Amino acid sequence: MEATHQQEITSSPNQTNTTELDNTKTWLAISVLEMTISKEKHGRMLSCVAVHESYATKSSSIEVRLDVMFVPETRLVGLPTEDVEDLKDSIAIRCVVDANPKASVVWRREGQTQPASLQELLQFSPAIRQHSGLYTCHARNKAGDSQPKRVQIDVKYRPKIISVGRERVKTTTLFSPVNFECLGEGNPPPTYQWVQKKTSSHSDSIIERGREAKLYLNNVTYEFQGEWRCRVTNIIKGEEQSVVSEPIILQVHGAPQILRQTANQEIYVESGHPVDMSMVVCADPRPRSVAWEWGSLRLEAGNEMGEQLISSRIFISESKIA
């Protein structure tokens, strides 16, 4: 007995020859084949060859094709190799099955009872954030069940600011605490940044004040007046994605503060020469009066006394300068 590629797997000593009971001149030859079957032998031809001088070709044969049943084996093809972005990219993962007889395939998503797909192909076009989850491919036939193959689908999406609170204008008193809170979402989870825009008569400036979703200011001064914004950022496919909130106006009320760092502590001038003295005062609301005092002499800002004109600069807020 031999296979079609002429590999002999039994020999003559494996057969038995006996005469028939009713005719001793007729011989009966029996050859029994014992072999270990594996799925690699599925579909191969097996041939039994009888050799005798009475045959015109000196031999006669019969062939059978091996039909080996085996449990399904699966593998996944088409797994994403880079970020999958919401509403922009597609997913097509195929669960390739090797089985006999033909197996049925089912895709399931963790946490859901209904199948995600009853075909080899699991496809989303386009993929959206709701498709994220753990998916399992499973195949079954009469021989048994396959080992599960799992894949985690993670759909990325750009950051979004959900809330920065209801107040668009915050009012607080000088040296008191104030807090900001920014609620955002995104995948990957976004980072946070709080920035303050300060406006002066010379230029605008942007100052970073914090890198957490919640920002606490324990001792508010006039320096914190201005527009505050929350920026949330994540990175998709190596590119930074950011969104900025609507401004929150912070107003600080309190007693006047003199910013001494804007004026010299001592001024030297020759007798009979003019002198210019100025001081920056921060206050909200506007102070009722500003005056310079020297001993018993009191000079109101904006008034003239002899040849003296007294002036001051008062910062009411970043949008009111007098």
Buried (B, 14 or more C-beta within 10 A) or exposed (E): BBBEEEEEEBEEEEEEEEEEEEEEEEEEEEBEEEEEEEBEEBEEEBBBBEEEEEEEEEEEEEEEEEEBBBBBBBEBEBEBEEBBBBEBBEBEBBBBBBBBEEBEBBBBBEEEEEEBBEEBEBBBEBBEBEBBBEBBBBBBBEBEEBEEBEBEBBBBBBBEBEEBBEEEEBEBEBEEEBEBBBBBBBBBEBBBBBBBBBBEEEEEEEEEEBEEBEBEBEEBEBBBBBBBBBBBBBBBEEEEBBBEBEBBBBBBBBEBBBBEEEEEEEEEEEEEEEEEEEBBBBBBEBBEEBEBEEEEEEBEBEEEEEEEEBEBBBBBBBEEEE
